[in-house]
Amino acid sequence: MKKILFTSILLVGMASAQFDNVGTSAANFLKIGVGSRATGMGGAYSAQVADASALYWNPSGIAHITSPQVVFSSFNWIADMKHSFLAVAIPTKSGTFGLSLIYFDMGDMTKTTELSPYGDEGTFSASDIAIGVGYGTKISDRFAVGVQVKLIRETISFSSASAFAVDAGTQYVTRFYGLRIGMAVTNFGSKMRLYGTDNKVDVDAYEDFGANPDVIAHLNTDDWSIPMAFRFGLSMTPIGKNGFIKQDLAEVTVNWEYFDPRDYNPYYILGVEVKVLDAFYIRSGMQFKFMQFSDDLSDETDNSNFQDALKSDDGFGYVQNMSFGIGIDTEKISFVPVKMRIDYSSSDLGLLGLVERLTLSISF
């Protein structure tokens, strides 16, 4: 129990150390949730996760894996951008080792300058990548810990920025009907600064004098923090074989999560998963985000993101973002030779519309 308290205090201390800068994070692709099972429940997954996608949500979750596993997803993000995620976890006698890869492609964009505003100078590309190596192990039959070290890199045209980060997490299974407690700190690391040949510019140091040759100057860039975040989650199965209500055909899991990002207001997530016949899944989730609304926002707006807001007289309120998902697990289906899970999710991003994800998980 002392180990649990010490680890929890350490994680909270790491989280509170940098939660003081609003809207000042780089590498924002790290905020995009991965895995359709998790996103189908709104991201309330840090306490329940027990597959290779734990390398994103809570690295201690890979400690529960009993056979090698691969998780892959690729989906279209907003504005024609593409997000891909790959995770591999291999259990050994000394713990579970994992490798994760996130690749975010923004595609080709038209290059414009003050002298060529119509894009006569061709195109440029932009992309982000994060590569992580993780390890998770069980301290006891109820307590698991995990850590991941990763390299983060953002590239635009001929300039790039890099950082190193650490994810750390714990999971604890209580004696109260299998209640699971999860806690994680993600993206705790160095700052990023943009370097590259795009920072070089020709400058006339003495504009008031004629016939001066231009000199090469370097644009000065600042350091920017990466989007560190703290998660605290609870997961319980009130209906099922070991729940309050005994049921063999169906199982209902309820997840609650407190999410505190470095550059946004903390918010809460509620997620529900229903498993039928140990093979079919139905999921739903809701995020409750606290925000301030503009005074000139019309109450008659037809945007659902604002219609669902529980707005108060002082202009503050909660916005509810919904998500849902379905899935199928072939492990209990006798005529399917491969242990595989296919999950689909759809998430409401408010003004940005819906994002659909498809995830494939294979166990060997």
N, C-alpha and C positions, 0 to 999 in steps of 0.2 A: 504494500500500500504506500510506503514511503517513496518507492521508486516512481509510482504513478503520480503522486503529488509533486515530486521534484520535477518530473518531465513536464507536467502541465504548467507549473509556474514558469519553467524555462521557456516554453512556447509562448505563453502570454507575454512574458518580458520581451522576447524577440519581436513580437507583433507590435507592441505599444511603442517600441523604440523608434519606429519610422512613420507612424500613423499621424502625420501632422502636415502633409502637403496635399492640398486639394487640386486636382486637375493638372498635375505636373509630372505625369509618368510617361516614359517612353515604352517601347515594346508592348503596345496595347493588344497585340495579337494573343498574348498570354492570357488575356481575360476570356477568350472564347472557349466555352465549355466543350469537352470532348466526350464521345460515347453517347449513343442514343438512349441507353438505359438511364444514365444520369440526367441528361438534358430533358428526357421525357417527364422527369419528376422535378423539373425546374432547377436542378443542380443541388438538391438536398441529398447528398450521397456520401459525405465524408465518413459517416458512421457505419454505413452498410457496405461500402465498396469492398470487394474481395476478388477482383480480377486484375488483369494487367493495366486497365485504365486507371488504377489507383495511383500510378506514377504521376498522374495529373492532379487528382483530387486529394489523395492522402496516401503517401508512399507506404505506410504501415499495412495497407490493405493487401499488398502482394504476399505478405507472410502467410495468408490463408490458402494460397494456391497449392494444389497437391500434384499437378502435372504441368508440363510445359504448355504455355498458352501464348497465342498471338491475337491482338486486337487491332483492327484496321478500320478507319473511316475516312471518307473524302466527300466533301459537300460544297455547294456553292454558297458563299457568304454574300453579304449585301454588295451592291455596286459592281457585280461581275467579278468579285474576288473569290479565290478558292482556298479552302482550308483542308489540310490532310494531316492525319494522325496515325502513327504506328507505334505499338508497344509490344515488347516481347518479355515474358517473365519465365524464368527457369528455376524451379525449386531444387535445393540440394540439402544435404544433411546438416549443413551449417547455416541454412537460411535460404531466402529466395533472392536471386539477382535479376535485375531488370534493365532494359534498354528502351528509351522512348525517343520519338522523333516527331516534332511538329514543324510543318512547312506551310507557310502562308504566302500565296502568290497573288500579287496585285496586277499581273499582266503588263502589257505594253501600253504606254501612255504617250500622247503627242507632246513633243517638246516645244515650248513657246518661250520667247524672250521679249524684252522691251523693243528689240529691233525686228523681231519676227513673231508678231502676235498671232499669226494664223497657222503656226506649226509647220513652217517650211524647213526646219532643221532636223526632221526625222523623229524618232521615238526613243524612249528610254524605259527601263523596266525597274520594278521594285519588288522585293521579296523579304520575308523574315524566316528565320529558322531557329529552332531550339533543340539541342541534343542533350539527353540526360542519361546518367547511369545511376541506378538505384539499388538499394538493398533493404530487405525487410525480414524481421525474425520475430518469433514468439518468445517473450521473456518467461511466460507461463502459459497454461492452457487458456487463460482469459485475457492476457495482456500482450499486445503486439506493438512494436515500434518499427519505424522505417525512415530512411533518409535518401535523398536524391541530389546529386551534384550535376549541374547542367551548364552548357555554354549557350549563350543567346547572341544572335547576330541579326542586325537589320541592315539591308542594303538598298540603296536607291541610286540609280545611274552609276557613277564611278565613285561613290562615297559609301562608307559603312560605319557602323558602330557596334561594339561588342561588350558583353558583360558576362560575369560568372554569377551563379545563384545557387542557393541551397533550398530544398524543400524538406521539411521534417514533420512527422506526424505520429500519432498514437491512436490505438483503438483498445477499448476495454469492454469486455462482456460481463455484465453484472449477473447476480443471481436472481434478479427480479424479472422473471419470465423472459430471460434472454435479452434484456435491454442492453443495447450497444451504445457506447459513447465514443465519438470520434473527435479528434482535434488535430489541426494541421496549420502550419505556417508555410506559405509558398512564396517563391520569388524573393527570398531574402538574400541580397547580394550587392554587387558593386553598381556604380552608376555608368551611364553610357554617354559617349561623346562622339559626334559625327566627324570623321576624317575622310580625306580623299582629294582627288584632283579637282573635283567640282568646287572645292573651297578656294582654289586659286583664281584670282581675277586680275585683269590689267587695270592699273590705276595711274592717272596723271597726278603726280604728287604736287605739281604747281600749275594749277589750271589758269592762273592769271598771267602766266608767261607763255609765250608762243614757242613752238618748235621744241617742246620737251618730250623726250621719249617716255613711253609708258613703262612702269615698273610692275613686277609681279608681286601681288600682295596675297595674304591668306586671310580668309574670313574667320573670325574668332567664334568658335562654338562653345556652348556651355555644357556642363554635366547635367544629365537628367536621370532621375531614379527610375527603376523598373517597378512594375505594379505589384508590390508586395501585398499579401492578403492573409487574413486570419479566419479560420473556419472552426466552428464548434457545432457538432451535430449529435442528434439522438435518433435512434432507430429501434422500433419495437414491432413485433408481430402479434397483435391482439387476437387474431383469428388464424388458426392453423393447428398443426399437430401438437405444438407446445404452447399455445396461446391461452388467453382467458377462455375463449370459446373454442372447444375442441372441434376440429373439422379436418377430414382427410382429403376431401376433394378440392378444396380451395384454401388459399393462404393470403392474408391481407397484411401488408407491411406499411407502417406509417413512419415517415421521416420528417424531422424538423431540423432546420439549420439556421444558425446565426452567421452571417457573412460580413466581415468588416474589411473592405478593400482600402488600400492606402489613399486613393484619390477620389473616393466617392462616399456618400453617406452609408453607414451600415444598414443592412436590411435583412429581412427574415424570409425563409423559404419553407413551404409546406409541400411535401410530396407523398403520394400514395401509389403503391404497387399491388396489383391483384394477380396472383398466380393460380392457374386452374390446371388440375391434372398433372402438376409438376412439369408442364411443357409450354403453356400459353400464358402470356403476360398482357395486362392492360395497365397503363400508367397515366398519372396526371400530376401536375405540379403548379404551384402559384408562388410568385415572388411578390413580396410587399415592400415596395421601395418608397422611402420618404423623400419628398422633394417639395420645392417651392414653385408656385405657378405665377406666371406673369399677370399683372393686373388687367392688361388689355386682352387676355384670352377670353374669348366669348364662351359663355355657358352653353350656347347652342351648337358648339363644334360637334361634328359627327365623327371625330376620331375616337376610336374605342379606347385608346390609351388614356384619354382624359375623361371619357365617360365613366370609366371604372375607378376614377380617383375619388377617394374619400376626403374631399376638400373641406377645410375648415374656413372660418371667417377671416383668419389672419393670412390666408393665402398658402398655407402649408397643407399637405395631405399625403396619403399613400396611393401609389399607383400599383395596380395589380396586373402583372404580366403572367398569362396562362401558358401552359405547355401540356402536351399529351403524347403518349407513345404506345406502341404495341411491340410484342416480340414473341419469338418461338425458340425453344430450346430442344434440340434433337437428342440430348443425352438419354432421356427416358422413352424415346420412340425407338422401338426395337428394330424396325426395318430400315433405319437410317444408320449406316456404318460409321459416320463421322460425328464426333462430339462437337457440335457447332451451335452457336446462338446468333440469330439474326434479329436486330432491333431497329425500329424506326421511331423517329420523334419529329414533332413539329413545335416550334417555339414562336411565341408572339413577341416581336421586338417593338411593338407600338408603332411609332411613326415610320420605322424602317421595314415594317411588314413581317411576313412569316419566313422562318428558316427551317428547312427540312433536312434531316440527317438520316443516314443509313449506316449501320455499324455491323461488322462481321467479327465474331469471336470464335476461335478454333482452339480446342484443347487436344493434345496428343497423348 
